[in-house]
Amino acid sequence: MLRHVVMFQFKEEAQGRTKAENVAITKAMLEALPEKISWIRSSTVATNAEDADAGNFDLVLITDFDSMEDYRRYKVHPDHVAVGNFMRPVRITRSSVDFYL
């Protein structure tokens, strides 16, 4: 099994919305993906705790796939691409790691 972990930092304001609004929209979009992409085995989306260090990343996605091939199919799936297109102008950075369990 392959685990894909991605963390994102968001701009304070972008596209006429606050950071909190863009994080909430992104979270909802990511949480909807398992219903649309059958080869996602599990997925967790979480935001940085309100009382945590403000310098932390704002959102994390942890997704499991049976194989690297399934992950690569996920990357190009139109619903996943749509999330990326939404996020690009509202995020500062992203960091990821993929590893086998």
For each residue, the residues with C-beta under 8 A, 3 or more apart:
1: 41 64 65 66 100 101
2: 64 65 66 67 68 70 71 98 99 100 101
3: 62 63 64 98 99 100 101
4: 61 62 63 64 65 71 96 98
5: 60 61 62 63 96 97 98 99
6: 60 61 94 95 96
7: 57 59 60 61 94 95 96
8: 26 57 58 59 60 61 87 91 93 94
9: 57 58 91 92 93 94
10: 14 19 22 23 26 58 59 90 91 92
11: 14 19 22 90 91 92
12: 18 19
13: 16 17 18 19
14: 10 11 17 19 22 89 90
15: 22 89 90
16: 13
17: 13 14 21 22 25 90
18: 12 13 21 22
19: 10 11 12 13 14 22 23 58
20: 23 24
21: 17 18 24 25
22: 10 11 14 15 17 18 19 25 26 90 91
23: 10 19 20 26 27 47 58 59
24: 20 21 27 28
25: 17 21 22 28 29 86
26: 8 10 22 23 29 30 59 83 86 87 90
27: 23 24 30 31 45 47 59
28: 24 25 31 32
29: 25 26 32 33 82 83 86
30: 26 27 33 43 45 61 83
31: 27 28 34 43 45
32: 28 29 35 36 79
33: 29 30 36 37 40 43 79 80 83
34: 31 37 40 42 43
35: 32
36: 32 33 77 79
37: 33 34 40 74 77 79 80
38:
39: 65 66 70 73 74
40: 33 34 37 43 63 64 65 74
41: 1 64 65 66
42: 34 63 64
43: 30 31 33 34 40 61 62 63 64
44: 60 61 62 63
45: 27 30 31 59 60 61 62
46: 59 60 62
47: 23 27 58 59 60
48: 52 56 57 58 59
49: 52
50:
51:
52: 48 49 56
53: 56
54:
55:
56: 48 52 53
57: 7 8 9 48 60 95
58: 8 9 10 19 23 47 48
59: 7 8 10 23 26 27 45 46 47 48
60: 5 6 7 8 44 45 46 47 57
61: 4 5 6 7 8 30 43 44 45
62: 3 4 5 43 44 45 46
63: 3 4 5 40 42 43 44 74
64: 1 2 3 4 40 41 42 43 101
65: 1 2 4 39 40 41 68 70 71 74
66: 1 2 39 41 70
67: 2 70 71
68: 2 65 71 72 98
69: 72 73
70: 2 39 65 66 67 73 74
71: 2 4 65 67 68 74 75 98
72: 68 69 75 76
73: 39 69 70 76 77
74: 37 39 40 63 65 70 71 77 80
75: 71 72 80
76: 72 73 80 81
77: 36 37 73 74 80 81
78: 81 82
79: 32 33 36 37 82 83
80: 33 37 74 75 76 77 83 84
81: 76 77 78 84 85
82: 29 78 79 85 86
83: 26 29 30 33 79 80 86 87
84: 80 81 87 88
85: 81 82 88
86: 25 26 29 82 83 90
87: 8 26 83 84 90 91
88: 84 85 91
89: 14 15
90: 10 11 14 15 17 22 26 86 87
91: 8 9 10 11 22 87 88 94
92: 9 10 11
93: 8 9
94: 6 7 8 9 91
95: 6 7 57
96: 4 5 6 7
97: 5
98: 2 3 4 5 68 71
99: 2 3 5
100: 1 2 3
101: 1 2 3 64
